[in-house]
Amino acid sequence: MLKLATSFTTAFLVLFLYVYHRRKFEHMRITNALLQRDTFVSSGTLTAFALEALCYLVHAPPFVNVEFDVHFFDLQQSRWLPSVLSTDELFTLLMMFARFSLVVRTLRYASGVESAQTRGYSNMNNLNVTTAMALRMLYERFPFGLLTSLSVVLLPMFAFGMQMAERCAPA
């Protein structure tokens, strides 16, 4: 069930990524950043989409798990101690942070920065609409909701990373 949910989430995120790159291409066309004859393919936007989508489509290879030793320095014992890292855990951590970075991009749409009126206003006034600006707008409008949702998403990710790093460390 979890793998099915992950697959649907991945499909949604790749679909969103395509919409994001389409809108980026339209914005470049409106602001005359492209030649008149440029298309989605010839502008290089499709290539950027494909490379980024490949990064988000990476999953840990099924039934393949490689463990390798990593040494860390223990300050209490003043010596190097071994620990074991698993490729499944590393791929999971990589996927979580990569997908979170994609979810952060969706905040541009949640804040209303990507509406037609806002884009027209920003083009007329030479404003650069960025993800940081969208985060500031969301924080101004919904500070409690933004901080709560970011905490709910980031704390488990960092907790998993710390658990993975300290899993085999002796107490």
ABEGO torsion letter per residue (X at the ends): XAAAAAAAAAAAAAAAAAAAAAAAAAAAAAAGABBAABBAAAAGAAAAAAAAAAAAABBBBBGBBBBBBBBBBBAAAGBBBBBBBBAAAAAAAAAAAAAAAAAAAAAAAAAGAABAAAAAAAAAAGBBBBAAAAAAAAAAABAAAAAAAAAAAAAAAAAAAAAAAAAABBX
